Amino acid sequence: MSQSTPTKFLHGKMDEPLGDVLLAAARVPAGGAASIAGGRMALTVVCRQTAISLIEEAYAGAVRTQFQSGPWLEAVADAFAGDAQPFFLAGYEGEACRFLMPLAVSRRHGLRRLEWLGQAVADYNVPLCDPDFFRGLSSDEVHALWREAARLAGGADIVLARKQPVTVSGVANPFAAVSGGLESDRAHQRHLLRPWTEIEAELATAKSRRRLREKFRAMEKLGDCAIRQASGAAEIRHCAEVLMDWKYGQLAGTGATNPFADDAYRAFFLSICERGVAELHGVFLEGEPVALTCLLVDTDRTTLYQTGFATSYGRYSAGRILNTALMKHAAERGARFFDFGYGDEDYKSAICDDSVDLTFSVLPLTPRGALAALPLRAALVARRIVKRNDRLRRAALFLNRLY
């Protein structure tokens, strides 16, 4: 039976109460079409500290990606608090937490939107779930979860969930199949399960590998040259700022979407580097970076989040040398994948041996949301059509450069 009494809850001594919220117990409230886990699931809003604690306890065994780690979500919540209100929905069976949905409520064009927390800056957006629960979720239950999340958030007009991978850790993602379509780009990765010598032979011919070694030796002749991780607060901050400036200039020149033109994103990127959420690795010449890559490192996967290089050293292929070295290091430490993340950049096709489709979900929850759903879906579908057609894509990039 669903409980509808306003309930203050406090999940631990470190927590602060969120205030009066409706605590949904076993089932969707009156009028709901489905129960969750056969009516056994209690849905509860938890505060940020409780959410991070739950993530730390369940992270290793949960279905998730690196973009659902506690440090990542804390950095997102801090950086974008002015744009969206973080909101964590936990599902319990008895005393056991079976899933956690890191969400946010934002307001755009007069609409209250329910979305994944930090979905714009993450490559993959999913809940953290117990594997058995994740596999057993039906489409009706996913709909019910979104509707109940909106109710507990104080109401929302529409769910707009982006960049949801169709599979997570080899398991079909039930959230990716609900009320939407394919994103414009895929995510790409390289399997690292074989000896590095075999992988390297697939990545480049013997002649190309020899040429890269020659280019690295040529850089060594210019001064002290090393491939290493940035260390120390001053160097990490300097490298993050250098990489952001490179990326800003390179993207501005192409007309592509440029997150580095946004002060909030730049502050977020600097934050994840300074907090140690991400690592910065580079090719350094006389102590100054000439190529840099930002990585998220997990037990079985290394994810490339951003990469760039100094155009003045482009002829040395410093970026390619760096990322090949990072793949080799990931393989040697036992990682199963080197993940190049979301985006269909041309260079990935020559490196990656697998890709993953991602989806968006547009789920109207009110009449106002229903009016907005059609143009939202149409815009996302049009974006995919443009990006899949070379002529349309070139025209769109040209117009972006003009305006």
N, C-alpha and C positions, 0 to 999 in steps of 0.2 A: 504494500500500500504506500502510495506516495505521500511524503511528509511536506506540508506547505507552511508550517509555522516558521516565522523568521527566527533564525538561530545564530547566536554568536558562537564562533568556534575558535579554539586556540590549540594548535597542534604541538606545541612545545614551549618550554620556558623562554626560548629565544625569540619566539614569534610575537608579532603584534597583531591584535585582532583586526580583521578587515572591516568590521562593522556588521550591521544586520544584512544577512543575505539569506536567500531561500536555499535550504539544503535539500536537494533531491535525493530521496532514498531509492528504493528498488526500481521504480518505473518512471517512464515519461509522464509528466502531469496530464491531467484530464484533457482529452482531445488528441493526445499523442498517438501515433500509429504503431509504435513498436516499443518493446522493452529492450533493455541492454542485458546481454548474457542471460537470457531467459528470466529476467526480473531479479537477478541476484546482485546486480551492480549498484553501488551507492555512488552518486556523483557529487563531488565536493569541490568548492573553490578553496584553494590553499594559498597562503601568502607566499611571498617570494622566498623567504628563508626556508620554509618547509619544502617548497618545490625544489630548491637547490639541494637540500638534504636528501630528498627522495631520489633525485638524479644521481647523486654520488653513491647511494646505496645500490641502485639498480642498473647503473650505466653499462657495466661490463657485459651483463647478460641480456640486455634489452635489445629489441629491434629499434634501431636508431641510426643516425649518421653523426659525423663529427660536429655538425651544426646544431646538435641538441645537447652538447656538453654543458655542464653548469657554468664554467668560466665564459664560454661563448655567449650564453643567454644572459648572464649578468652584464656583460659588456654591451650587448644589444639594448637591454632594458635601461641601462644608464645613459647610453648615447641618444636614444630616440624617445625618451620619456615625454618630451614636449609634443611629439607628433602622435603618439599612440599610448594608450594605457595598458600596461602588461596585465595579463590575466591568466592564471594557471588552473586548469581543471584536472582533478585527479579522480580516478575510478577505483573503488575498493570493493573487493569481495571479502567480507569479514574484515580481518585486520590487514590483509595483504593488498598493497597497491598494485593494480594490474596495468594501469596506463596513466600517463601524464601528458596533457595537451598544452604546450606553451603557446598562448594566444595573445592577441592584442585587439583592442577596440579603437578604431580611429574614425575621424569624421572627414569626409570628402564630399564636396558639392552638396552639402546638406544631408548626406546619408551617413548613418552609423554603420561602419563596416567591421565585421568580425573577420580576422585573418590570423595567419600564423605570426608569432612574434618574430620580428626582424626578417620577414620573408623576402624583402627586397634585397637584402645584403647577403643572404644565405644561398648556397647553390642547391640545397635540398631541404624541403620542409615536410616533416613527418612528426607524429607523436612518438614518445618513448613508450613502448609497449612490451608486455610479457609476450614472448613468441607465440605461445598457444592461443592467447587471447587475440592477438593480431591476425593469426591465420583463420580464426573462427568468426571474425566480424563480417556481418552481411551488409549489403548496401542500405537496407532499411535501418540497421543499427547505426551506421555512419550518419545518415540523415538525422536520426534521433539525437545523436551526440551533438551535432552542430546546432540543432534547435534548442537543446537543453543548455548548451554553452551560452547561446544568445540570451536565453531567459535569465540564467544566473549572472550574466554580465550586465543586467539591467535593461536588456532589449537591444536589438540590432535590426537594421533593415535588410541587410544582405550579407552573405558569406562570400568573400572573395579570397580564395586560397590558391596560392601560386607555387610553381616549381615543385610539384609533388612527384617523386620518382615512381614509375609503375611497379618497380620491384625494390625491395630493401633487404640487403643481405640474402638475396636469392628467394625472398618471400614476396608473393604478390601483395601489393599495397591496396587495401580496400578503399582508402581515402582517395586514391588517384582515379577511381572509376566513377566518381559521383558528380553528376551535374556539370559537366564541362567538356573540355577538349584538349588537344595536344598543344603544348607550349611551342613557341616559334623555334627554339633550339633544343638540342639534346645535351646530355652530359657524356663525357668521354673518359675512358680509363685504359690503363695498360696492365695486363696480368703479369705478375712477377714470380710465378710458381716454378719456373725453370731456371737452370743455371744462367748467370748473367752473360756468359760468353755467347749463349744461344740467342738471348734477347738482343744483345748488342749487334749480332750479325744480321738480325731482322731489321733493326732500326736504320742501319747504314751499311753500305758496301765497305769492303776493306780499304778501297781508295778514299772514300769519304772520311772514314775514321782516321786514316793517316793524315789527311788534309787538316782535320780538326786538331790533331796533335801538333802539326806544324804551326797552326795559328796560335795555339797556346804558347808554344816556344817563342814565337814572334813577340807575343805580349811580354813574356819573361825578359826579353832583351830590352824592353822599354823601362824596366825597373822591377822592384820586388813585386811578384805576382802570386796570388794565392787564392784558392777556393776554400772558403770557411764560413762559419756562422758568425753573424754580428753579435757582439757581446758588450756588456756595459751599457748603462743607461744613456750616456751621451751618444755612443755610436749607434745604438738601436734607434734612437730618435732621429739622428741625422740620416740614417739609411731609409727609414720610413718616409721621411720628408722628400728625400731624393727620388725614391721610387714613385711617390705620388706625383711629383713634378714631371717625371718622365712620362708616366701614364697619361697625365692631363694633356701634355703636348701631343703625344702620339694619337690619342683618341680624338682630340680637337681637329687634327689634320685629316682624319678619315671621315668625320661627320657622324661617327657612331655615338650611341648613348654614352655620356661621359660622367660617371659618378664622382670623378675627382674634381668636377666643377662645383660640387655641393659641399659646403663647409661642414655640415653635419656628418656626411660620410667620411670626410677627411679626418675629423675628430675621432670617429669610430675606428677607422683603420689605424690611426696612431695609437689609440687605446689598446687594441688587441695585440699590437706589437710590444708596447711598453709593459703590459700586464703579463706577457709571456703566454698568452692564449695562442699566438702564432709565432713561428720562428722566421727570422730573416737570414737568408743565406746569399752569398754573393761571390763574384769574382772581384777581388780587390787588387788594384794596381797602385803601389806606393801608398797603401792605406785608404785609398778612395775607391768606392764601388764603381765598376763599369758595367755590371749586370747584377740584378737582384731578383730573388724569388721569395715570396711569402708562403710559408707552408703551415698546414695543420697536420700534426703528426699523431697517429693513433697506433694501437698495437699491430693491427693487420693492414693498415692503409695509411699512405701519405697523400695528402690532398694539396695540390697547387692552387692557392687562392688568388695570387696576383704575381705577375712576372713582368720585367721590363729591363731595358738596357740603355746605355748612353749611345745615342745615334752616332756620335763621333767615333765610336769603336765598333760600329756595325760590321765593318769588313773583317773583323777578327772572330765573328760568330760567337761572341762572349756569352750571349743568352743561351744558345744551343749547347755550348760546352758546359755551362752551369747546370742546366736541367738534365743533361745526360748524366753528369756526375751525381746529381741528387737522386735520380732513378736508380743508379748503381748502388748508392748508399742504402736506399730503401730496400732493395733486393737483398743486399748482404746482411741487413739487420733482421730479415725474415718477414717483411711486409708482403702481403699477397697482392696488393694493388698499388699502383701509382695513379691517383685520380686527378685528371686535368679539369674536372668540374664542368659547370654549365657553360655552354657557348660553342658554336660551330666554327670557330676560327680555323682557317685553312691549315695551319701548321699541325693541328691535332690529327688530321687524317693520316699523316705520315708516321706518327708515333704510336697512336692508340690502336688496340685490337678489339675494343668493345665499346658500345654506346648504350645509353639508357634513355628512353623517352620519359619526358616529364609532362604533367598535365596541370591544368587549372580547373578549379571548381567555382561556379557561380550559382549560388543557391539563394533565391529571394525568400525573405521571411515575412515581409509586410507588403501591402499594396504599393508603397513607395519603392520598395526594393524590386518588386516585379517590373515596374516601369523602367528601372535602371538596368535590369539584368540583360535585356535584349541588346542595347547598344554596347554594354560592357563585353558581352560574348562576341559581338560582331567585331569590335575593335581588336580583341585578342586573336580571332580567326584571321582578320585582315593582316595583322602583323605577321602571322605565320606564312600567309600566302606571299607577302612581299619578300620576306627573307628567303623563301624557297625559290624565288624567281630572280635570276641574276640581273635581268634588265630592270625590274622593279626595284630591286635592292640597290643597284647603283644609282638609280634616279632618286631614291629616298635619301641616300647618303649625300648626294650632290645638293639636294634641297636643304638638308641639315647644315651643310657647310655654309650655304648662303645665308641662312636665317638663324 
